[in-house]
Amino acid sequence: MKLYSLFLFYVAAQAALIECQNEWEIAFNNPKNDSISKYSKMIAFSGFDIDSFGNYGECISTPDLQYTIIRLTETPTKLITLCSPKICEIEDYYTILQSNSTVSQYKISEVIHSQKNKFHLLAPLVWISREFNGIYSDIPTILMIIFITSIIAITLYASVKDHQLTNKEKPSAFLKYLLCFSLLRNLKMLLRSRSRDKLGKKDPLELLNGLRVLANAWIILYHTIRYMWVGGVISNTKQFAGNVSPKTMIVVDALFAVDIFFWISGFLCAFLLLSELHKTNKLDWKMVYVHRVLRYLPLNIFMIWFIMSLWKYMGEGPLWSLGEYTFEGCKEVWWSHILFISNFYPNGWGNYCSGPSWSITVDMQFFIVTIPMIYIYTKNRKIGWLCLISYVLVSVISSGYITYALDMNAVNAAHGNHDKWSYYYYNKPYCRIAPYAIGTLTAFIVFSYRKNRENGTYYDRFSVSIAKAINNNLCRYTLATVGILLNALVLMGLYDTYRFPGENNEYPYWSKWQNIAYVALAKPLFGFALSCIFLPAFLGYFRFLTKFLSLDFWAPLERLTFSVYMVHYLIMFYYYRQQTEAYFISDKTINANFLSFMMISYIVAVPLATLIEMPFNSLEKTYFSKEPAQALNNKKTE
């Protein structure tokens, strides 16, 4: 009986294949003066040439026809498209296109053979407003809509209660928590400097506000091109890939912008903890972890939930289904982002289902392993320094070994290199921890020097001696010059090999040992260069730099940094995935897209920050605060 069922299934499949092939045979032999039949539309609405989208809208609106993508390469996306009969299944095309049928003999034959028969077929899912029938049974989406509606309602109610609250009125316990959602309070908070709030006064460390914003802009600039490359279709890929100059290296090297965030995070982690410990003489180390987790989770969970629910209903187009494929993995691995193990799960590779949240996971892992080192430092300064230096060495050794063992290229875009680079090196904490550790060591120096200036004590003699050496003009400017030169070396280091991509973009110019040396040393040298440049500013020098990066202009933009970072890539995918013709990439399109994405990201980040990020962070502070009423009752203050 089982064999008979299999036989019937095989016969049915073969019959469907023959019918699909016959449909295409009729279409190609259809009289040219017949312009209204289904078969003429199959030809007219197909894009047989490479990177041609055909006519997507007309195809999907024609009964009995479906829009099919033949995806030849993934990065960059290269494709041809067919307006095909609905009788045709994906498997039919694999058979037809590799046969000697009329279909494979047509214009697409040359393209298919040039790709050595390595192609992938997709029949796009059409998620459009007129086909919302499935949303009523989509539980995650319904819950997301209810959640968003509830948050908006709570925010409006809290804002009204906040407006009615007088200075003398003491809020009840319920009202204390409700006021965390007050739009009035959160918008006022948005305009204040986060650094000034934490330090209680104007401080040179406020320069980190401007540095964060500029680093975020650098990331958005890189992703403007990166997501056009992987999320859209570019008509002049060869011309663009071969157009390498020192100017384009600024974009290519924007991957180091994430290391700026790691360096800042390591610095603030150590400096704020040491400052709190010095002020109170005690610290609940368990609560340090709790605060950090609750700082990241609310917005991260919201974004993952949004991707798994509403996202697929928000656009349409030939490439929109590729977005569904891109984020489909979230349904299986979403929990790994909440547990901060998404860079290892599954299979030790990790996943990027929520875009930039990989860096949140890595930063949390840095935090987990650095807190014990800071505790050790408070007990024994020398051992604390050695522990953090050992982290830098781990980064150098692990990065070098992975490059050697996998024969990895320093250019992440090299042919056959992307998976190795992304899943074994780029998202692994032991390869990326060097800037974080160097930022932590920089905080040791700044904290110890400030304590020495305040009361003459030597909290850390070695750190104080470094800081006092910087008081010397020659040492200070030499250190800054070294930092600038190291930055130039790291950021321009790949220029030579980028100039010679090779026939198949394998970037063979560098030897294996040159690749190993660059990958192993680039991150530590970049982190050290940041310390060389900004350490004097933290100590009160380079006031022109401090003044510029500490302008009040940066404060609200810095408050929005996390929300902008988490949402900007979705805005880019929303734009690129809905294209209906190939882009011609140029400096003008890059600049226009970059400025547009920056502006839209900050606009979208305002409700994200004021409705999700800031209220839930305030809830956490209110719950754990010893004097929540005093902490919250700043309605009439600055």
Solvent accessible surface area in square Angstrom, and as a share of the most:
residue,aa,sasa,rsa
1,M,190,0.85
2,K,158,0.67
3,L,144,0.72
4,Y,124,0.47
5,S,56,0.36
6,L,104,0.52
7,F,120,0.50
8,L,88,0.44
9,F,150,0.62
10,Y,128,0.49
11,V,67,0.39
12,A,60,0.46
13,A,43,0.34
14,Q,67,0.30
15,A,56,0.44
16,A,25,0.19
17,L,24,0.12
18,I,101,0.51
19,E,87,0.39
20,C,0,0.00
21,Q,55,0.24
22,N,74,0.38
23,E,23,0.10
24,W,0,0.00
25,E,45,0.20
26,I,82,0.41
27,A,3,0.02
28,F,39,0.16
29,N,113,0.58
30,N,27,0.14
31,P,83,0.53
32,K,205,0.87
33,N,137,0.70
34,D,40,0.21
35,S,86,0.56
36,I,145,0.74
37,S,31,0.20
38,K,56,0.24
39,Y,47,0.18
40,S,17,0.11
41,K,61,0.26
42,M,0,0.00
43,I,48,0.25
44,A,72,0.56
45,F,30,0.13
46,S,11,0.07
47,G,2,0.02
48,F,17,0.07
49,D,80,0.42
50,I,77,0.39
51,D,19,0.10
52,S,36,0.23
53,F,7,0.03
54,G,35,0.34
55,N,59,0.30
56,Y,14,0.05
57,G,42,0.40
58,E,85,0.38
59,C,0,0.00
60,I,40,0.21
61,S,73,0.47
62,T,17,0.10
63,P,105,0.66
64,D,86,0.45
65,L,2,0.01
66,Q,43,0.19
67,Y,7,0.03
68,T,1,0.00
69,I,0,0.00
70,I,0,0.00
71,R,31,0.11
72,L,11,0.05
73,T,46,0.27
74,E,118,0.53
75,T,62,0.36
76,P,24,0.15
77,T,1,0.00
78,K,28,0.12
79,L,0,0.00
80,I,0,0.00
81,T,0,0.00
82,L,1,0.00
83,C,0,0.00
84,S,0,0.00
85,P,2,0.01
86,K,120,0.51
87,I,65,0.33
88,C,2,0.01
89,E,97,0.43
90,I,50,0.25
91,E,119,0.53
92,D,11,0.06
93,Y,2,0.01
94,Y,69,0.26
95,T,69,0.40
96,I,1,0.00
97,L,3,0.01
98,Q,97,0.43
99,S,46,0.29
100,N,135,0.69
101,S,11,0.07
102,T,51,0.30
103,V,1,0.00
104,S,5,0.04
105,Q,112,0.50
106,Y,71,0.27
107,K,119,0.50
108,I,1,0.00
109,S,26,0.17
110,E,138,0.62
111,V,24,0.14
112,I,2,0.01
113,H,115,0.51
114,S,76,0.49
115,Q,49,0.22
116,K,161,0.68
117,N,64,0.33
118,K,149,0.63
119,F,20,0.08
120,H,91,0.41
121,L,3,0.02
122,L,5,0.03
123,A,40,0.31
124,P,17,0.10
125,L,89,0.44
126,V,40,0.23
127,W,53,0.18
128,I,4,0.02
129,S,92,0.59
130,R,155,0.57
131,E,91,0.41
132,F,67,0.28
133,N,127,0.65
134,G,41,0.39
135,I,18,0.09
136,Y,174,0.66
137,S,90,0.58
138,D,23,0.12
139,I,105,0.53
140,P,55,0.35
141,T,0,0.00
142,I,56,0.29
143,L,90,0.45
144,M,0,0.00
145,I,76,0.38
146,I,98,0.50
147,F,54,0.22
148,I,52,0.27
149,T,83,0.48
150,S,48,0.31
151,I,9,0.05
152,I,77,0.39
153,A,56,0.44
154,I,67,0.34
155,T,3,0.01
156,L,108,0.54
157,Y,115,0.44
158,A,0,0.00
159,S,17,0.11
160,V,78,0.45
161,K,67,0.28
162,D,0,0.00
163,H,138,0.62
164,Q,114,0.51
165,L,7,0.03
166,T,79,0.46
167,N,97,0.50
168,K,198,0.84
169,E,84,0.38
170,K,163,0.69
171,P,9,0.05
172,S,66,0.43
173,A,69,0.53
174,F,139,0.58
175,L,18,0.09
176,K,33,0.14
177,Y,80,0.30
178,L,16,0.08
179,L,2,0.01
180,C,3,0.02
181,F,19,0.08
182,S,0,0.00
183,L,56,0.28
184,L,69,0.34
185,R,16,0.06
186,N,1,0.01
187,L,69,0.35
188,K,80,0.34
189,M,40,0.18
190,L,13,0.07
191,L,125,0.62
192,R,41,0.15
193,S,9,0.06
194,R,38,0.14
195,S,12,0.08
196,R,71,0.26
197,D,70,0.36
198,K,107,0.45
199,L,42,0.21
200,G,65,0.63
201,K,131,0.55
202,K,133,0.57
203,D,10,0.05
204,P,41,0.26
205,L,1,0.01
206,E,2,0.01
207,L,0,0.00
208,L,0,0.00
209,N,2,0.01
210,G,0,0.00
211,L,14,0.07
212,R,34,0.12
213,V,7,0.04
214,L,79,0.39
215,A,2,0.01
216,N,1,0.00
217,A,17,0.13
218,W,42,0.15
219,I,4,0.02
220,I,1,0.00
221,L,31,0.15
222,Y,28,0.11
223,H,28,0.12
224,T,0,0.00
225,I,18,0.09
226,R,44,0.16
227,Y,26,0.10
228,M,1,0.01
229,W,39,0.14
230,V,27,0.15
231,G,0,0.00
232,G,1,0.01
233,V,0,0.00
234,I,1,0.01
235,S,60,0.39
236,N,14,0.07
237,T,16,0.09
238,K,182,0.77
239,Q,118,0.52
240,F,49,0.20
241,A,25,0.20
242,G,53,0.51
243,N,94,0.48
244,V,32,0.19
245,S,32,0.21
246,P,72,0.45
247,K,123,0.52
248,T,33,0.19
249,M,1,0.00
250,I,98,0.50
251,V,23,0.13
252,V,38,0.22
253,D,4,0.02
254,A,1,0.01
255,L,28,0.14
256,F,12,0.05
257,A,0,0.00
258,V,10,0.06
259,D,0,0.00
260,I,13,0.07
261,F,40,0.17
262,F,3,0.01
263,W,0,0.00
264,I,2,0.01
265,S,17,0.11
266,G,0,0.00
267,F,0,0.00
268,L,25,0.13
269,C,8,0.05
270,A,0,0.00
271,F,8,0.03
272,L,46,0.23
273,L,22,0.11
274,L,3,0.01
275,S,32,0.20
276,E,69,0.31
277,L,35,0.17
278,H,85,0.38
279,K,150,0.64
280,T,56,0.33
281,N,132,0.68
282,K,148,0.63
283,L,40,0.20
284,D,84,0.43
285,W,59,0.21
286,K,164,0.70
287,M,46,0.21
288,V,15,0.09
289,Y,62,0.23
290,V,54,0.31
291,H,73,0.33
292,R,49,0.18
293,V,41,0.24
294,L,58,0.29
295,R,62,0.23
296,Y,23,0.09
297,L,27,0.13
298,P,27,0.17
299,L,1,0.01
300,N,2,0.01
301,I,64,0.33
302,F,22,0.09
303,M,4,0.02
304,I,6,0.03
305,W,65,0.23
306,F,31,0.13
307,I,8,0.04
308,M,39,0.17
309,S,0,0.00
310,L,32,0.16
311,W,12,0.04
312,K,18,0.08
313,Y,19,0.07
314,M,91,0.41
315,G,8,0.07
316,E,66,0.29
317,G,5,0.05
318,P,0,0.00
319,L,0,0.00
320,W,5,0.02
321,S,0,0.00
322,L,2,0.01
323,G,1,0.01
324,E,25,0.11
325,Y,119,0.45
326,T,60,0.35
327,F,12,0.05
328,E,73,0.33
329,G,33,0.32
330,C,0,0.00
331,K,91,0.39
332,E,129,0.58
333,V,12,0.07
334,W,100,0.35
335,W,82,0.29
336,S,0,0.00
337,H,0,0.00
338,I,43,0.22
339,L,109,0.54
340,F,14,0.06
341,I,67,0.34
342,S,0,0.00
343,N,0,0.00
344,F,73,0.31
345,Y,83,0.32
346,P,45,0.28
347,N,139,0.71
348,G,36,0.35
349,W,93,0.33
350,G,6,0.06
351,N,18,0.09
352,Y,64,0.24
353,C,6,0.03
354,S,0,0.00
355,G,12,0.11
356,P,4,0.02
357,S,0,0.00
358,W,17,0.06
359,S,6,0.04
360,I,13,0.06
361,T,0,0.00
362,V,0,0.00
363,D,9,0.04
364,M,3,0.01
365,Q,25,0.11
366,F,0,0.00
367,F,8,0.03
368,I,76,0.39
369,V,63,0.36
370,T,0,0.00
371,I,4,0.02
372,P,55,0.35
373,M,29,0.13
374,I,1,0.00
375,Y,94,0.36
376,I,54,0.27
377,Y,0,0.00
378,T,22,0.13
379,K,139,0.59
380,N,67,0.35
381,R,65,0.24
382,K,163,0.69
383,I,83,0.42
384,G,0,0.00
385,W,28,0.10
386,L,115,0.57
387,C,27,0.16
388,L,0,0.00
389,I,70,0.36
390,S,46,0.29
391,Y,38,0.15
392,V,23,0.13
393,L,98,0.49
394,V,70,0.40
395,S,1,0.00
396,V,35,0.20
397,I,121,0.61
398,S,20,0.13
399,S,2,0.01
400,G,10,0.09
401,Y,143,0.54
402,I,24,0.12
403,T,1,0.00
404,Y,106,0.40
405,A,57,0.44
406,L,57,0.28
407,D,94,0.49
408,M,5,0.02
409,N,21,0.11
410,A,7,0.05
411,V,1,0.00
412,N,14,0.07
413,A,56,0.43
414,A,4,0.03
415,H,135,0.60
416,G,61,0.58
417,N,5,0.03
418,H,67,0.30
419,D,70,0.36
420,K,54,0.23
421,W,22,0.08
422,S,9,0.06
423,Y,43,0.16
424,Y,78,0.30
425,Y,7,0.03
426,Y,20,0.08
427,N,0,0.00
428,K,4,0.02
429,P,20,0.13
430,Y,82,0.31
431,C,0,0.00
432,R,0,0.00
433,I,10,0.05
434,A,0,0.00
435,P,0,0.00
436,Y,0,0.00
437,A,1,0.00
438,I,18,0.09
439,G,0,0.00
440,T,0,0.00
441,L,18,0.09
442,T,4,0.02
443,A,0,0.00
444,F,0,0.00
445,I,12,0.06
446,V,0,0.00
447,F,3,0.01
448,S,0,0.00
449,Y,12,0.05
450,R,48,0.18
451,K,22,0.09
452,N,17,0.08
453,R,166,0.61
454,E,118,0.53
455,N,86,0.44
456,G,46,0.44
457,T,72,0.42
458,Y,93,0.35
459,Y,50,0.19
460,D,4,0.02
461,R,166,0.61
462,F,115,0.48
463,S,0,0.00
464,V,1,0.00
465,S,60,0.38
466,I,49,0.25
467,A,0,0.00
468,K,87,0.37
469,A,49,0.38
470,I,6,0.03
471,N,59,0.30
472,N,78,0.40
473,N,93,0.47
474,L,139,0.69
475,C,60,0.36
476,R,17,0.06
477,Y,124,0.47
478,T,68,0.40
479,L,45,0.22
480,A,12,0.09
481,T,69,0.40
482,V,59,0.34
483,G,0,0.00
484,I,105,0.53
485,L,115,0.57
486,L,32,0.16
487,N,23,0.12
488,A,48,0.37
489,L,110,0.55
490,V,4,0.02
491,L,39,0.19
492,M,67,0.30
493,G,20,0.20
494,L,12,0.06
495,Y,56,0.21
496,D,57,0.30
497,T,1,0.01
498,Y,19,0.07
499,R,105,0.38
500,F,89,0.37
501,P,30,0.19
502,G,34,0.32
503,E,163,0.73
504,N,98,0.50
505,N,64,0.33
506,E,65,0.29
507,Y,12,0.04
508,P,80,0.50
509,Y,111,0.42
510,W,36,0.12
511,S,60,0.38
512,K,79,0.34
513,W,166,0.58
514,Q,89,0.40
515,N,11,0.05
516,I,17,0.09
517,A,49,0.38
518,Y,34,0.13
519,V,5,0.03
520,A,9,0.07
521,L,80,0.40
522,A,5,0.04
523,K,11,0.05
524,P,11,0.07
525,L,54,0.27
526,F,4,0.02
527,G,0,0.00
528,F,92,0.38
529,A,0,0.00
530,L,7,0.03
531,S,10,0.07
532,C,2,0.01
533,I,29,0.15
534,F,15,0.06
535,L,8,0.04
536,P,0,0.00
537,A,0,0.00
538,F,2,0.01
539,L,17,0.09
540,G,27,0.26
541,Y,59,0.22
542,F,23,0.10
543,R,190,0.70
544,F,155,0.65
545,L,40,0.20
546,T,19,0.11
547,K,149,0.63
548,F,105,0.44
549,L,6,0.03
550,S,11,0.07
551,L,80,0.40
552,D,101,0.53
553,F,128,0.53
554,W,19,0.07
555,A,5,0.04
556,P,31,0.20
557,L,44,0.22
558,E,1,0.01
559,R,18,0.07
560,L,9,0.05
561,T,9,0.05
562,F,18,0.08
563,S,0,0.00
564,V,0,0.00
565,Y,18,0.07
566,M,0,0.00
567,V,10,0.05
568,H,0,0.00
569,Y,2,0.01
570,L,7,0.03
571,I,23,0.12
572,M,0,0.00
573,F,11,0.05
574,Y,91,0.35
575,Y,99,0.38
576,Y,0,0.00
577,R,8,0.03
578,Q,53,0.24
579,Q,11,0.05
580,T,79,0.46
581,E,126,0.56
582,A,28,0.22
583,Y,46,0.17
584,F,116,0.48
585,I,6,0.03
586,S,39,0.25
587,D,77,0.40
588,K,172,0.73
589,T,49,0.29
590,I,16,0.08
591,N,82,0.42
592,A,57,0.44
593,N,20,0.10
594,F,36,0.15
595,L,116,0.58
596,S,47,0.30
597,F,7,0.03
598,M,38,0.17
599,M,121,0.54
600,I,68,0.35
601,S,0,0.00
602,Y,27,0.10
603,I,108,0.55
604,V,51,0.29
605,A,0,0.00
606,V,52,0.30
607,P,62,0.39
608,L,17,0.08
609,A,0,0.00
610,T,2,0.01
611,L,37,0.18
612,I,9,0.05
613,E,5,0.02
614,M,11,0.05
615,P,0,0.00
616,F,57,0.24
617,N,19,0.10
618,S,11,0.07
619,L,43,0.22
620,E,19,0.09
621,K,130,0.55
622,T,3,0.02
623,Y,148,0.56
624,F,75,0.31
625,S,37,0.24
626,K,186,0.79
627,E,105,0.47
628,P,30,0.19
629,A,21,0.17
630,Q,133,0.59
631,A,61,0.47
632,L,22,0.11
633,N,62,0.32
634,N,43,0.22
635,K,17,0.07
636,K,121,0.51
637,T,82,0.48
638,E,146,0.65
